Amino acid sequence: MGRVGWLKVCSAILMFMLFITVLTGCESDARVESSGTVRTIEYDEVEAPESEVSDASENSNIMEIYESFLNGELSAEQEEKQVTISDLFWDNDIEYCFLDIDGDGIDELHIRDNVIYYVIKAVDGAPQILFEGWWNYEPVVSDELCGILYYNNDYGSEGIEFIRISADGSTESDGKFRWSDENENGYMDTEDFFKIYIGKFSDYEDIDMEHYVQYKKEHSAQQAGCELGWTDRCLNEYVTWQEAYINFLKKPSATIWVGSGREEYSLIYIDDNDIPELYIDTNVSATGVIIVSFYEGKVRSMVRDRGGIEYIEYGGLLYCDWGNAGFYPCNVYMLEKGAFSEIGTGWYSEYADEQGNICYDYFWEGRAVTEAEYEAYIDERIDRSGCVEPSLLYSEDEILEILADWDVDRVGVRLQEADAAEKSIVETE
């Protein structure tokens, strides 16, 4: 073979080797060992750092704990008792999301219904209640804030509090900012009451209106910019309303504000169907009356402190104007398809002027009105002359027995007997 032919062969061999190297390089990496040997490493042989594998495994385990808790398979401790998720809520329908609220880099489970809000954290392989708030609490996570915001606005006053939670479960608050319509003109001005409560109710400091408004503005803006992906969930599938009410009555007393031993119960008809609502009179001013509804498998409830709820039978409307200490709120509610909504809110205050004369100020939806206007607003929403209260109340054992062995005729006879007895008392008087 001549020299030119030999060079052509060598060139072909080199081109072939280069082609093979490029081809295998598309599917693997090459590593130079200390000996100078080149070892090819396939991509599927590359392992993630141990720390990343550990973090992924830990997050997976935590999410499994949260899912098991949502499914009612795991319990958490509340007041030295083990409770499942259905024990924690008044309503049967909740919503939840995942959010890192304590800054440890791991999401917590946030769950709420229309009354209670919980933060659940996985600790040592078990769910733990990190935070519990009743009414008006909302998680907020933004570039400036990370924590829980409380905001309430009703009856001529506002309350704002921002709470930070640390990874160890400790909390830190800016204090409870409070405005009250001191001159009762229906709007906020410099003559009103502005304070920050720190710790006990008696421990506070006065602030000016500008300080309060600025704090409210900053935190409201952060809350508005925090969009959370809440997911709906039904805790239990109830076949009958009797089963649902029995389950409600057996919830822990820490959850539904009963358990004093003085509660009385009844079955009443508020909306226009044959399924009664469960009426609970706690006989305690602070907890008032609880009403529970059942509609298409959904259980919902409402509470009115001080009690005194009246309703229009089969009319879907409820009314209450009970108050104390010179302050008397008025609430008109509607019950429709199992859901409670407030369709009218007012209040009036009673006080003595400098001459000792008793005076009254009236408000409707936060605006000062005359007494005549106040009464007219109520009459537009409900016929108070048609409102009634339960005619017969039962003990807990009695209502559980009725629910367990429901007999419409038998209960109807009891209600008729109670009505007859009440009429007899009236006629005697």
BELKAHU-V507182 format. One record per residue. N is the residue number from 1. PSI is psi in whole degrees, -180 to 180 (NA if undefined). OMEGA is omega in whole degrees, -180 to 180 (* if undefined). D_CENTER is the distance of its C-alpha to the mean C-alpha in Angstrom with 1 decimal. Layout:
n | psi | omega | d_center
N | PSI | OMEGA | D_CENTER
N | PSI | OMEGA | D_CENTER
//
This chain:
n | psi | omega | d_center
1 | 135 | -179 | 91.1
2 | 173 | -177 | 91.6
3 | -42 | -179 | 89.6
4 | -42 | 178 | 87.8
5 | -41 | -180 | 86.8
6 | -41 | -180 | 85.5
7 | -37 | 178 | 83.3
8 | -39 | 178 | 81.9
9 | -46 | -179 | 80.9
10 | -42 | -180 | 79.2
11 | -41 | 179 | 77.3
12 | -41 | 179 | 76.0
13 | -43 | -179 | 74.9
14 | -41 | 179 | 73.0
15 | -39 | 179 | 71.3
16 | -44 | -180 | 70.2
17 | -40 | 179 | 68.8
18 | -41 | 178 | 66.9
19 | -45 | 179 | 65.5
20 | -41 | -179 | 64.3
21 | -44 | 179 | 62.7
22 | -42 | -179 | 60.8
23 | -48 | -180 | 59.7
24 | -27 | 179 | 58.3
25 | -21 | 177 | 56.7
26 | -18 | -175 | 54.4
27 | 0 | -177 | 52.9
28 | 170 | 173 | 53.2
29 | 162 | 176 | 53.6
30 | 137 | 180 | 56.6
31 | 133 | 179 | 56.6
32 | 117 | 178 | 59.6
33 | 167 | -180 | 60.3
34 | -24 | 180 | 62.1
35 | -9 | -177 | 65.3
36 | -7 | 179 | 65.2
37 | 139 | 177 | 64.4
38 | 122 | 180 | 61.9
39 | 130 | -180 | 59.3
40 | 132 | 180 | 57.2
41 | 119 | 176 | 53.5
42 | 149 | -177 | 51.7
43 | -36 | -178 | 48.2
44 | -4 | 175 | 46.6
45 | -15 | -176 | 48.1
46 | 127 | -177 | 46.1
47 | 143 | 177 | 43.4
48 | 154 | 176 | 40.3
49 | 147 | -177 | 40.3
50 | -36 | -178 | 39.1
51 | -40 | 179 | 36.3
52 | -41 | 178 | 34.8
53 | -41 | -179 | 35.2
54 | -44 | -180 | 33.6
55 | -43 | 180 | 30.6
56 | -41 | 180 | 30.1
57 | -41 | -180 | 30.5
58 | -44 | 179 | 28.0
59 | -38 | 178 | 25.3
60 | -43 | 179 | 26.2
61 | -41 | 180 | 25.8
62 | -43 | 179 | 22.4
63 | -33 | 176 | 21.1
64 | -38 | 178 | 22.7
65 | -45 | 179 | 20.9
66 | -43 | -179 | 17.5
67 | -39 | 178 | 18.7
68 | -36 | 178 | 20.1
69 | -43 | 178 | 16.9
70 | -31 | 180 | 15.1
71 | -2 | -179 | 18.1
72 | 15 | -178 | 18.1
73 | -20 | 177 | 21.3
74 | 151 | 180 | 20.4
75 | 163 | 176 | 18.8
76 | 161 | -178 | 17.5
77 | 131 | 175 | 18.7
78 | 118 | -179 | 16.9
79 | 48 | 176 | 19.2
80 | 20 | 176 | 22.2
81 | 148 | 176 | 21.1
82 | 124 | -178 | 20.3
83 | 146 | 175 | 17.2
84 | 174 | -176 | 16.2
85 | -36 | -179 | 12.9
86 | -19 | 176 | 13.4
87 | -20 | -171 | 14.0
88 | -20 | -171 | 10.6
89 | 146 | 174 | 8.5
90 | -50 | -175 | 9.7
91 | 159 | 178 | 9.7
92 | -17 | -179 | 12.0
93 | 125 | -179 | 10.5
94 | 176 | 169 | 7.9
95 | 152 | -176 | 8.3
96 | 161 | 174 | 9.5
97 | 170 | 179 | 12.0
98 | 131 | -174 | 14.6
99 | 137 | 177 | 15.4
100 | 104 | -175 | 17.7
101 | -17 | -177 | 16.1
102 | 5 | 173 | 18.9
103 | 20 | -180 | 21.9
104 | 4 | 178 | 23.5
105 | 0 | -179 | 23.9
106 | 133 | -178 | 21.8
107 | 144 | 169 | 18.4
108 | 164 | 178 | 15.5
109 | 123 | 180 | 12.9
110 | 128 | -176 | 9.3
111 | 142 | 179 | 6.8
112 | 157 | 164 | 3.3
113 | -156 | -177 | 3.9
114 | 2 | -179 | 4.7
115 | -51 | -168 | 4.6
116 | 146 | 177 | 3.7
117 | 130 | 179 | 3.8
118 | 147 | 167 | 7.3
119 | 122 | -179 | 10.4
120 | 131 | 180 | 13.1
121 | 139 | 177 | 16.7
122 | 119 | -179 | 19.8
123 | 121 | 179 | 22.4
124 | 42 | 175 | 25.8
125 | 11 | -179 | 24.9
126 | 150 | 177 | 22.0
127 | 140 | 180 | 18.2
128 | 138 | 178 | 17.2
129 | 111 | -179 | 14.1
130 | -32 | -179 | 14.6
131 | 144 | 176 | 11.7
132 | 125 | 179 | 9.3
133 | 138 | -179 | 7.7
134 | 116 | 178 | 7.0
135 | 130 | 165 | 6.4
136 | 25 | 175 | 7.6
137 | 142 | -176 | 7.2
138 | 132 | 176 | 8.2
139 | 143 | 179 | 10.7
140 | 123 | 176 | 14.1
141 | 117 | 179 | 17.2
142 | -175 | 179 | 20.5
143 | -29 | -177 | 24.1
144 | -31 | -173 | 23.8
145 | 146 | 173 | 20.4
146 | 109 | -178 | 18.4
147 | -151 | -176 | 15.6
148 | 130 | -179 | 12.4
149 | 130 | 172 | 12.6
150 | 129 | 176 | 11.6
151 | 128 | 180 | 13.0
152 | 137 | -179 | 13.5
153 | 106 | 177 | 16.5
154 | 154 | 175 | 17.8
155 | 43 | 174 | 21.2
156 | 30 | 177 | 23.2
157 | 160 | 178 | 21.4
158 | 151 | 174 | 19.0
159 | 134 | 179 | 17.4
160 | 134 | 175 | 16.8
161 | 134 | 175 | 16.4
162 | 128 | -174 | 16.5
163 | 126 | 174 | 16.2
164 | 141 | -179 | 18.2
165 | 129 | 178 | 18.0
166 | 166 | -178 | 21.3
167 | -25 | 179 | 22.1
168 | 3 | 178 | 23.2
169 | -8 | 179 | 19.8
170 | 153 | -178 | 21.1
171 | 153 | 177 | 19.3
172 | 130 | -176 | 21.0
173 | 148 | 173 | 20.0
174 | -8 | -173 | 22.0
175 | 162 | -180 | 21.6
176 | 109 | 178 | 19.7
177 | 134 | -173 | 21.4
178 | 132 | 170 | 21.9
179 | 139 | 175 | 23.7
180 | 138 | -178 | 25.0
181 | 80 | -172 | 27.4
182 | -41 | -179 | 30.3
183 | 2 | 173 | 33.0
184 | 47 | 176 | 30.8
185 | 1 | 175 | 32.1
186 | 1 | 178 | 28.8
187 | 166 | -176 | 28.4
188 | 130 | 174 | 28.3
189 | 178 | -173 | 31.7
190 | -14 | 179 | 33.6
191 | -4 | -176 | 34.2
192 | -178 | -173 | 30.6
193 | 117 | 178 | 28.9
194 | 122 | -177 | 27.4
195 | 161 | 169 | 26.6
196 | 122 | 176 | 24.9
197 | 129 | 180 | 23.8
198 | 112 | -179 | 24.5
199 | -119 | -176 | 23.8
200 | 159 | -178 | 24.7
201 | -30 | -178 | 24.4
202 | -9 | -178 | 28.1
203 | 99 | -177 | 28.3
204 | 167 | 174 | 28.0
205 | 146 | 179 | 30.1
206 | 143 | 174 | 30.9
207 | 166 | 178 | 30.4
208 | 168 | -177 | 31.7
209 | -39 | -178 | 30.0
210 | -41 | 178 | 30.8
211 | -45 | -179 | 29.0
212 | -47 | -177 | 25.8
213 | -40 | 180 | 26.0
214 | -42 | 179 | 26.7
215 | -44 | 179 | 23.7
216 | -43 | -179 | 21.4
217 | -47 | -179 | 23.2
218 | -45 | -175 | 23.0
219 | -32 | 176 | 19.3
220 | -38 | 179 | 18.4
221 | -41 | 179 | 20.8
222 | -39 | 179 | 19.3
223 | -40 | -179 | 15.8
224 | -31 | -179 | 17.5
225 | 0 | -178 | 19.5
226 | 103 | -179 | 16.7
227 | 116 | -177 | 16.2
228 | 143 | -179 | 13.9
229 | 82 | 180 | 14.6
230 | 140 | 179 | 11.6
231 | 131 | 180 | 13.0
232 | 150 | 179 | 12.3
233 | 140 | 175 | 13.0
234 | 125 | -174 | 14.2
235 | -40 | -177 | 14.3
236 | 149 | 175 | 17.4
237 | 107 | -179 | 20.2
238 | 133 | 178 | 21.4
239 | -39 | -177 | 24.9
240 | 158 | 177 | 25.1
241 | -30 | 177 | 23.0
242 | -45 | 179 | 24.8
243 | -41 | -178 | 23.5
244 | -43 | -179 | 19.9
245 | -37 | 176 | 20.3
246 | -43 | 178 | 22.2
247 | -41 | 180 | 19.5
248 | -44 | -178 | 16.9
249 | -23 | -179 | 19.6
250 | 5 | 176 | 20.2
251 | 154 | 178 | 16.8
252 | 146 | -177 | 17.2
253 | -27 | 179 | 17.5
254 | -18 | -177 | 15.1
255 | -42 | -172 | 12.3
256 | 13 | 172 | 13.3
257 | 32 | 171 | 15.4
258 | 164 | -179 | 18.7
259 | 7 | 179 | 21.6
260 | -16 | -178 | 24.0
261 | -4 | -179 | 26.6
262 | 7 | -177 | 26.9
263 | 147 | 174 | 24.5
264 | 150 | -170 | 26.1
265 | 157 | 174 | 25.1
266 | 165 | 172 | 26.4
267 | 122 | -175 | 26.1
268 | 165 | -180 | 26.3
269 | 106 | -178 | 26.7
270 | -55 | 179 | 24.8
271 | 175 | -170 | 24.7
272 | 67 | 172 | 27.9
273 | 179 | -175 | 28.0
274 | 4 | 178 | 29.3
275 | 119 | -178 | 26.0
276 | 162 | 171 | 25.2
277 | 151 | 179 | 21.9
278 | 122 | -179 | 21.2
279 | 127 | -180 | 21.7
280 | 115 | 174 | 20.9
281 | 110 | -177 | 22.6
282 | -15 | -177 | 21.7
283 | 28 | 174 | 24.7
284 | 129 | -174 | 23.0
285 | -44 | -175 | 22.6
286 | -30 | -177 | 19.5
287 | -21 | 171 | 17.6
288 | -131 | -176 | 19.6
289 | 137 | 176 | 19.2
290 | 135 | 176 | 16.7
291 | 131 | -176 | 17.4
292 | 136 | 179 | 16.5
293 | 160 | 176 | 17.7
294 | 127 | 180 | 18.9
295 | 119 | 179 | 20.0
296 | 47 | 176 | 21.4
297 | -8 | -179 | 19.7
298 | 136 | 178 | 16.1
299 | 123 | 178 | 14.6
300 | 160 | -178 | 12.5
301 | 161 | 175 | 12.5
302 | 158 | 179 | 12.7
303 | 142 | 174 | 14.0
304 | 112 | -179 | 16.7
305 | 161 | -175 | 18.0
306 | -20 | 178 | 21.8
307 | -156 | 176 | 22.2
308 | 17 | 180 | 24.8
309 | 131 | 172 | 23.2
310 | 162 | -176 | 25.9
311 | 159 | 173 | 25.9
312 | 116 | -176 | 28.5
313 | 127 | -177 | 29.3
314 | 12 | -179 | 28.8
315 | -10 | 176 | 28.2
316 | 13 | -177 | 24.4
317 | 146 | 179 | 24.1
318 | 156 | -176 | 22.9
319 | 144 | 175 | 24.0
320 | 140 | 176 | 23.7
321 | 25 | 179 | 25.5
322 | 142 | 175 | 25.4
323 | -164 | 178 | 25.3
324 | 170 | 175 | 27.5
325 | 39 | 177 | 29.5
326 | 6 | -180 | 30.6
327 | 123 | -173 | 27.2
328 | 95 | 178 | 26.3
329 | 151 | 177 | 23.3
330 | 129 | -178 | 23.8
331 | 132 | 173 | 21.1
332 | 125 | -176 | 22.0
333 | 160 | 174 | 19.6
334 | 140 | 173 | 20.3
335 | 115 | -178 | 19.6
336 | 124 | -178 | 20.6
337 | 41 | 176 | 20.4
338 | -6 | -176 | 17.8
339 | 135 | 178 | 15.3
340 | 139 | 174 | 15.1
341 | 149 | 179 | 15.7
342 | 121 | -175 | 17.2
343 | 0 | 177 | 20.7
344 | 134 | -178 | 22.3
345 | 127 | 175 | 21.6
346 | -180 | 176 | 24.4
347 | 160 | 173 | 25.7
348 | 151 | -179 | 29.1
349 | 147 | -179 | 30.4
350 | 132 | -179 | 33.5
351 | 166 | 178 | 35.8
352 | 135 | 178 | 39.5
353 | -174 | -176 | 41.6
354 | -26 | 179 | 44.4
355 | 0 | 179 | 46.8
356 | 7 | 179 | 44.5
357 | 141 | 179 | 43.7
358 | 127 | -178 | 40.4
359 | 160 | -180 | 38.5
360 | 138 | 172 | 35.4
361 | 137 | -175 | 33.3
362 | 143 | 180 | 31.2
363 | 145 | 174 | 28.4
364 | 124 | -177 | 26.7
365 | 41 | 175 | 23.8
366 | 4 | -177 | 24.6
367 | 137 | 179 | 28.4
368 | 134 | -179 | 31.2
369 | 169 | 174 | 33.1
370 | 167 | 178 | 35.9
371 | -41 | -180 | 35.6
372 | -42 | 178 | 37.1
373 | -41 | 180 | 34.6
374 | -49 | -179 | 31.7
375 | -36 | -179 | 33.1
376 | -39 | 179 | 33.8
377 | -39 | 179 | 30.2
378 | -46 | -177 | 29.0
379 | -27 | 177 | 32.0
380 | -24 | -173 | 31.2
381 | -28 | -176 | 27.9
382 | 146 | 175 | 28.8
383 | 99 | -176 | 32.0
384 | -25 | 180 | 31.4
385 | -20 | 180 | 34.7
386 | 3 | -178 | 33.4
387 | 144 | 179 | 30.3
388 | 168 | 173 | 30.5
389 | 164 | 179 | 28.9
390 | 135 | -178 | 29.0
391 | -17 | -178 | 32.6
392 | 130 | -180 | 32.3
393 | 145 | -177 | 29.8
394 | 161 | 171 | 29.9
395 | 172 | 180 | 29.2
396 | -44 | 180 | 26.8
397 | -39 | -179 | 29.7
398 | -44 | -178 | 31.0
399 | -35 | 177 | 27.9
400 | -37 | 177 | 27.4
401 | -42 | 179 | 31.1
402 | -43 | -179 | 30.8
403 | -38 | -178 | 27.9
404 | -29 | -177 | 29.8
405 | 64 | -173 | 33.0
406 | 129 | 177 | 32.1
407 | 108 | -175 | 35.2
408 | -44 | -178 | 34.9
409 | -44 | -177 | 38.4
410 | -44 | 179 | 38.1
411 | -37 | 178 | 34.9
412 | -39 | 178 | 36.5
413 | -42 | 179 | 39.5
414 | -42 | -180 | 37.4
415 | -38 | 178 | 35.8
416 | -42 | 178 | 39.3
417 | -40 | -180 | 40.7
418 | -42 | 178 | 38.0
419 | -41 | 179 | 38.7
420 | -41 | 180 | 42.5
421 | -40 | -180 | 42.1
422 | -42 | 178 | 40.2
423 | -38 | 180 | 42.9
424 | -40 | 179 | 45.5
425 | -43 | 180 | 44.1
426 | -45 | -179 | 44.0
427 | -36 | 179 | 47.6
428 | -41 | -180 | 48.8
429 | NA | * | 47.4
//
